[in-house]
């Protein structure tokens, strides 16, 4: 009958499923043999393992032909120790030498021999030769530099002063820049001057030093003994102080002199009178 056949098929399906589960839970006979030989419990077999699928173990698989074997990474070299085998650090870079003593120069040696202890310094700064002489021998040295054929410094290119307020006894440096037209050579002559002392004039050596000494007197207040017309050249005679001294106050000196000499009147005016539009100007 149809109903009886249906019941029989369902019972058979249940019995077959139970047997399949038992077979899956029981390990294979080969695994039990290995377990008995070693005495260790066999791990449970999972679906898809090489023992169930019949595939060889992973170790027995040949490597793929298209993929090259990975190369081992070479070990990194250890850093050198700070000892005898270590590389020394590079030497520190030195800047250029700015000022050096003049040696082996024929003219400078001749000046030193001629004036002896009056020459207190003979150096070269960035190639510029500088000779320092005492104030008492300044005129004699300048005359020698002008008249000696080997020197022939026939032009006083510049004359000025430098103020050193902290240098007691020689607060000023007289700086004379000489030029030799025949030899195309320059020489700088320096001499120290104390604050309040006068300096010998060089107008007898070079006439062009006239206005230079007047300008130095105007800006620094140092007088030049023997100058034919020593007076201020840039500022009025009654201007207060000397502007290029280090202690000179920068502000309000012009207002002080202006208030003293110029009569001016401040006028208030109506700014609306000069407020013209740009369009009307055009």
C-alpha positions as CSV (number, residue, x, y, z in Angstrom):
1,X,0.0,0.0,0.0
2,X,1.3,3.5,-0.6
3,X,1.3,4.6,3.0
4,X,3.2,1.6,4.2
5,X,5.9,2.1,1.5
6,X,6.3,5.7,2.6
7,X,6.8,4.7,6.2
8,X,9.3,2.1,5.2
9,X,11.3,4.6,3.1
10,X,11.4,7.1,6.0
11,X,12.6,4.5,8.5
12,X,15.3,3.4,6.1
13,X,16.5,7.0,5.6
14,X,16.8,7.5,9.4
15,X,18.7,4.2,9.8
16,X,21.1,5.2,7.0
17,X,21.7,8.6,8.5
18,X,22.5,7.1,11.9
19,X,25.0,4.7,10.4
20,X,26.6,7.5,8.5
21,X,27.1,9.5,11.7
22,X,28.6,6.5,13.4
23,X,31.1,6.0,10.6
24,X,32.1,9.6,10.6
25,X,32.6,9.6,14.4
26,X,34.7,6.4,14.4
27,X,38.4,6.8,13.3
28,X,39.7,4.8,10.4
29,X,41.4,1.4,11.1
30,X,44.8,2.7,10.0
31,X,44.7,5.5,12.5
32,X,43.8,3.1,15.3
33,X,46.8,0.9,14.4
34,X,49.1,3.9,14.6
35,X,47.6,4.9,18.0
36,X,48.1,1.4,19.4
37,X,51.7,1.3,18.2
38,X,52.7,4.6,19.6
39,X,50.5,4.5,22.7
40,X,49.4,8.1,22.1
41,X,45.8,9.2,21.5
42,X,45.1,9.8,17.9
43,X,43.7,13.2,17.0
44,X,40.2,13.4,15.6
45,X,40.1,13.3,11.9
46,X,38.3,16.2,10.3
47,X,36.7,16.4,6.9
48,X,38.9,17.2,4.0
49,X,42.2,16.0,5.6
50,X,44.8,14.2,3.4
51,X,43.9,10.8,5.1
52,X,40.3,11.1,4.0
53,X,40.9,12.6,0.6
54,X,43.8,10.3,-0.3
55,X,46.1,13.3,-1.2
56,X,49.8,13.0,-0.3
57,X,51.0,15.0,2.7
58,X,52.1,18.7,2.3
59,X,55.7,17.8,2.7
60,X,55.5,15.4,-0.2
61,X,54.0,18.0,-2.6
62,X,56.4,19.2,-5.2
63,X,57.1,23.0,-5.3
64,X,55.3,25.0,-8.0
65,X,57.4,25.3,-11.1
66,X,56.7,29.0,-11.7
67,X,57.5,30.4,-8.2
68,X,61.2,30.7,-7.3
69,X,62.2,29.7,-3.8
70,X,62.5,32.6,-1.3
71,X,66.0,33.7,-0.6
72,X,67.2,33.9,3.0
73,X,67.7,37.5,4.3
74,X,71.4,38.2,5.0
75,X,72.1,39.2,8.6
76,X,72.8,42.9,9.1
77,X,76.3,44.0,10.0
78,X,76.7,45.2,13.6
79,X,77.5,49.0,13.9
80,X,81.2,49.7,14.5
81,X,82.2,50.1,18.1
82,X,83.6,53.4,19.4
83,X,87.1,52.2,19.8
84,X,90.3,51.7,17.8
85,X,88.5,50.4,14.8
86,X,85.9,53.2,14.7
87,X,86.1,55.9,12.0
88,X,87.2,59.2,13.4
89,X,84.8,62.2,13.0
90,X,85.8,64.8,10.3
91,X,87.7,67.8,11.5
92,X,85.8,71.0,12.3
93,X,85.8,73.5,9.5
94,X,87.6,76.7,10.3
95,X,86.7,80.1,9.0
96,X,89.1,82.3,6.9
97,X,91.8,84.1,8.7
98,X,90.8,87.8,8.6
99,X,93.8,89.5,10.1
100,X,97.4,88.3,9.8
101,X,100.8,89.8,10.6
102,X,102.7,91.3,7.6
103,X,105.9,89.4,7.0
104,X,108.3,89.5,4.1
105,X,107.0,92.7,2.6
106,X,109.8,95.0,1.5
107,X,108.0,98.3,2.1
108,X,106.7,97.3,5.5
109,X,110.1,96.1,6.6
110,X,111.6,99.4,5.5
111,X,109.0,101.3,7.5
112,X,109.7,99.2,10.6
113,X,113.5,99.8,10.2
114,X,113.0,103.5,9.7
115,X,110.7,104.2,12.6
116,X,111.4,101.4,15.0
117,X,109.2,101.3,18.2
118,X,106.9,104.1,16.8
119,X,105.3,101.3,14.6
120,X,103.2,99.4,17.1
121,X,101.3,97.2,14.5
122,X,101.7,96.0,10.9
123,X,98.9,93.7,9.8
124,X,96.8,92.8,6.8
125,X,93.0,92.5,7.0
126,X,91.5,90.8,4.0
127,X,94.5,91.9,2.0
128,X,94.4,95.5,3.2
129,X,97.7,96.5,4.7
130,X,97.4,98.5,8.0
131,X,100.2,100.3,9.9
132,X,99.7,101.7,13.3
133,X,102.0,104.5,14.4
134,X,102.2,106.7,17.5
135,X,100.7,110.2,17.3
136,X,104.1,111.9,17.7
137,X,105.5,110.1,14.6
138,X,102.4,110.4,12.4
139,X,103.5,113.4,10.3
140,X,107.0,112.0,9.8
141,X,105.6,108.7,8.6
142,X,103.2,110.3,6.2
143,X,106.0,112.5,4.8
144,X,108.1,109.4,4.3
145,X,105.3,107.6,2.6
146,X,104.7,110.5,0.3
147,X,108.3,111.2,-0.7
148,X,109.9,107.8,-0.7
149,X,110.1,106.5,-4.4
150,X,109.3,102.9,-3.3
151,X,106.1,104.1,-1.5
152,X,105.0,107.2,-3.5
153,X,101.6,107.6,-1.7
154,X,100.7,110.9,-3.5
155,X,97.0,110.8,-2.6
156,X,95.0,111.0,0.6
157,X,91.9,109.1,-0.4
158,X,90.1,109.4,2.9
159,X,90.5,110.5,6.5
160,X,88.2,109.8,9.4
161,X,87.9,108.8,13.1
162,X,86.5,105.9,15.0
163,X,85.2,106.3,18.5
164,X,86.0,103.7,21.2
165,X,84.6,105.1,24.4
166,X,85.7,102.1,26.6
167,X,89.3,102.3,25.6
168,X,90.7,104.8,28.1
169,X,93.6,106.9,27.0
170,X,93.0,106.3,23.3
171,X,89.3,106.8,22.8
172,X,89.7,107.6,19.1
173,X,91.5,106.1,16.2
174,X,92.6,108.4,13.4
175,X,92.3,106.4,10.1
176,X,94.1,107.7,7.0
177,X,93.7,105.8,3.7
178,X,96.5,106.5,1.3
179,X,96.8,105.6,-2.4
180,X,99.8,105.5,-4.7
181,X,99.0,106.4,-8.2
182,X,102.4,105.3,-9.7
183,X,102.3,101.9,-7.9
184,X,98.5,101.4,-7.8
185,X,98.7,100.4,-4.1
186,X,96.8,101.3,-1.0
187,X,97.9,101.6,2.7
188,X,95.9,102.4,5.8
189,X,97.6,104.4,8.6
190,X,96.1,104.4,12.1
191,X,97.0,106.4,15.2
192,X,95.4,106.6,18.6
193,X,94.2,109.9,20.0
194,X,92.9,110.5,23.6
195,X,89.6,112.3,24.2
196,X,90.3,116.0,24.6
197,X,93.7,115.9,22.8
198,X,94.4,117.4,19.4
199,X,95.8,115.5,16.4
200,X,98.4,116.9,14.0
201,X,97.0,118.1,10.7
202,X,98.0,116.4,7.5
203,X,97.1,119.3,5.2
204,X,100.8,120.1,4.8
205,X,101.3,116.6,3.2
206,X,98.1,116.5,1.1
207,X,95.9,119.5,0.5
208,X,92.9,117.3,0.0
209,X,92.9,116.5,3.7
210,X,91.5,120.0,4.5
211,X,87.8,119.3,4.2
212,X,88.3,115.7,5.5
213,X,89.7,117.0,8.8
214,X,86.9,119.5,9.0
215,X,84.3,116.8,8.6
216,X,86.1,114.6,11.2
217,X,86.1,117.6,13.6
218,X,82.4,118.3,12.9
219,X,81.3,114.7,13.6
220,X,83.7,113.7,16.4
221,X,84.9,116.9,18.0
222,X,88.7,116.1,17.7
223,X,90.7,119.2,16.8
224,X,93.5,119.1,14.2
225,X,96.5,121.1,15.2
226,X,97.9,123.2,12.3
227,X,94.8,123.1,10.2
228,X,94.4,126.4,8.3
229,X,90.6,126.8,8.7
230,X,89.2,124.3,11.3
231,X,85.5,124.9,11.6
232,X,82.4,122.8,11.1
233,X,81.5,121.9,7.5
234,X,78.2,120.0,7.8
235,X,76.5,121.4,10.9
236,X,76.1,125.0,12.3
237,X,78.8,126.2,14.6
238,X,76.5,126.1,17.7
239,X,75.1,122.6,17.0
240,X,75.0,120.7,20.4
241,X,77.4,117.8,20.5
242,X,79.1,115.7,17.9
243,X,76.8,113.2,16.1
244,X,79.2,110.3,15.4
245,X,80.3,109.8,19.0
246,X,78.8,106.7,20.6
247,X,77.2,108.5,23.5
248,X,75.5,111.0,21.3
249,X,71.6,110.9,21.7
250,X,70.0,110.3,18.3
251,X,66.6,111.9,18.9
252,X,65.4,115.5,19.5
253,X,68.7,117.3,18.9
254,X,67.4,118.8,15.7
255,X,64.3,120.0,17.6
256,X,66.5,121.6,20.2
257,X,68.4,123.6,17.7
258,X,65.3,124.5,15.7
259,X,63.5,125.8,18.8
260,X,66.5,128.0,19.6
261,X,67.0,129.6,16.2
262,X,63.8,129.5,14.2
263,X,60.7,131.5,15.1
264,X,57.7,129.5,13.8
265,X,54.0,129.8,14.7
266,X,51.6,126.9,14.6
267,X,48.4,127.9,12.8
268,X,45.1,126.0,13.0
269,X,43.3,126.0,9.7
270,X,40.1,124.6,8.3
271,X,40.9,121.4,6.6
272,X,37.6,121.5,4.7
273,X,39.0,124.2,2.5
274,X,41.5,121.8,0.9
275,X,39.2,118.8,0.9
276,X,38.8,118.6,-2.9
277,X,37.5,115.6,-4.7
278,X,39.7,113.8,-7.2
279,X,37.1,114.1,-9.9
280,X,37.1,117.9,-9.6
281,X,40.9,118.0,-9.7
282,X,40.9,116.2,-13.0
